Amino acid sequence: MFQTSLDILWLTIAAGIALLAVFFCWGIFYVVQIIRRSAKMFKGVEQMIENINEVIKATKEKIEHGAAYVSVIADGIKKVMDITQESKKVKSKK
């Protein structure tokens, strides 16, 4: 089978290259798995950020609508105060 020591050298080099190819494939597989997991994690984070954004938008809309009511109520209170002050002036003149 082996005629010379050169045959043993070539067989050893071939076996080393084969093992190196196996380890490279194994390493590439793990790198791909890590990238896949990180992509899933980023999708989850993206979804959470989207949910937070929706909650902030809803809160902002409620505050804006509430602020519109507050200005109407403030105008009403101002008118009531004006009427009250006028009635006090009329009573003090009597």
C-alpha positions in Angstrom: 0.0 0.0 0.0 2.7 2.5 1.0 5.7 2.3 -1.2 7.7 5.2 0.2 7.6 7.7 3.0 6.3 10.2 0.4 3.0 8.2 0.2 2.6 8.5 4.0 3.2 12.2 3.7 0.6 12.7 1.1 -1.9 10.5 3.0 -1.2 12.6 6.2 -1.7 15.9 4.3 -5.0 14.6 2.8 -6.2 13.6 6.2 -5.2 16.9 7.7 -7.0 18.8 4.9 -10.1 16.7 5.4 -10.1 17.4 9.1 -9.6 21.1 8.5 -12.5 21.1 6.1 -14.7 19.4 8.7 -13.7 21.9 11.4 -14.4 24.8 9.0 -17.8 23.5 8.2 -18.5 23.0 11.9 -17.4 26.6 12.6 -19.5 28.0 9.7 -22.5 26.1 11.0 -22.1 27.7 14.5 -21.6 31.2 13.1 -24.7 30.8 11.0 -26.6 29.7 14.1 -25.4 32.7 16.1 -26.4 35.0 13.3 -29.8 33.4 13.1 -30.4 33.7 16.9 -29.3 37.4 16.8 -31.7 38.0 13.9 -34.6 36.5 15.9 -33.6 38.6 18.9 -33.5 41.8 16.8 -37.0 41.0 15.5 -38.2 40.6 19.1 -36.6 43.9 20.1 -38.1 45.5 17.0 -41.6 44.3 17.9 -41.2 45.5 21.5 -40.1 49.0 20.2 -43.1 49.0 17.8 -45.5 48.2 20.7 -43.9 50.9 22.9 -44.3 53.4 20.0 -48.0 52.5 19.6 -48.6 53.0 23.4 -46.8 56.4 23.2 -48.9 57.4 20.2 -52.2 56.4 22.0 -51.1 58.2 25.1 -50.2 61.3 23.1 -53.6 61.3 21.4 -55.4 61.0 24.7 -53.4 63.8 26.2 -54.1 66.0 23.1 -57.8 65.3 23.3 -57.7 65.9 27.0 -55.9 69.2 26.5 -58.6 70.3 24.1 -61.2 69.7 26.8 -59.1 71.5 29.4 -59.0 74.6 27.2 -62.8 74.5 26.8 -63.2 74.0 30.6 -60.7 76.8 31.3 -62.7 79.2 29.0 -65.9 78.2 30.9 -64.4 78.8 34.3 -63.0 82.2 33.1 -66.5 83.2 32.0 -68.0 82.0 35.3 -65.4 84.1 37.1 -66.2 87.2 35.0 -69.9 86.8 35.7 -69.2 86.3 39.4 -67.0 89.5 39.5 -69.7 91.5 37.7 -72.4 90.3 40.1 -70.1 91.3 43.0 -69.6 94.8 41.5 -73.4 95.2 41.0 -74.0 94.1 44.7 -71.3 96.5 46.0 -72.8 99.4 44.1 -76.2 98.8 45.7 
